Amino acid sequence: MILIACVIAALLYGVAALAKMNPELINGFKWGETPEEKEEDRRWLGLFHSCWKLTAAVLLLGCIVASLLKSEVLYVFFIILPVLAASIYCLVKSPKRMMPKSRNAIVALLSAVMIAVVVLIGYVRFTDLDATVEKDRIEVAGMYGVTVKCSEITDMAICNSLPKISFRTNGVSLDGVKLGHFQTADGEEVLLLLHGDAPFIRIMDKEHGTIYMNAREAGKTQTLYKQLKPHRN
């Protein structure tokens, strides 16, 4: 993880240095015609260079701290958000004659992406299992939520380990939170709705296959399993 951050930071620093030596490489940049415009361009190029050097330093330092803390959430945060923030800042501060038509649209798009990243990280990191046990079904709300009919359950158990996961097919995995569809080393497709460490509730379902779920707190997971036990066949 640190190596990846070092490579990205070096690329950002290289972009800043290259842009300073040859500013025409910056998309949309063109030297002004009047002395005032040229002075404005020089000030902006200085800001551009300083901004991206600072971004590279913040990204690298943040990713190192995240790696030492073993926090995937912080790592993703520092890999993505400083770059988006620097891009928005440089666009907003650029001379108005640069990209007059597209600048606002680009700023809006980058801002939307940054907000989406923050919302996704916050959702994954701070939400918990939201499961409701009804007479004939079990409903799990939220991202990758699922409704399991009790008549379709073939087996249910509580366990302290998971099968070895080979890769994620369609899901999210951050700081121990795993939501979505994953494939085990044995080639089995499983649905993971995991918000913490063991124990895990395993449900074998005819419609959805194998589902593993748990809450952030072990006690909440144990309580949910007691509610679910009368509904298994």
Summary of the structure (lengths in Angstrom):
residues: 233
radius of gyration: 24.5
end to end distance: 45.4
largest distance: 82.4
contacts: 695
relative contact order: 0.10
helix: 52%
strand: 23%
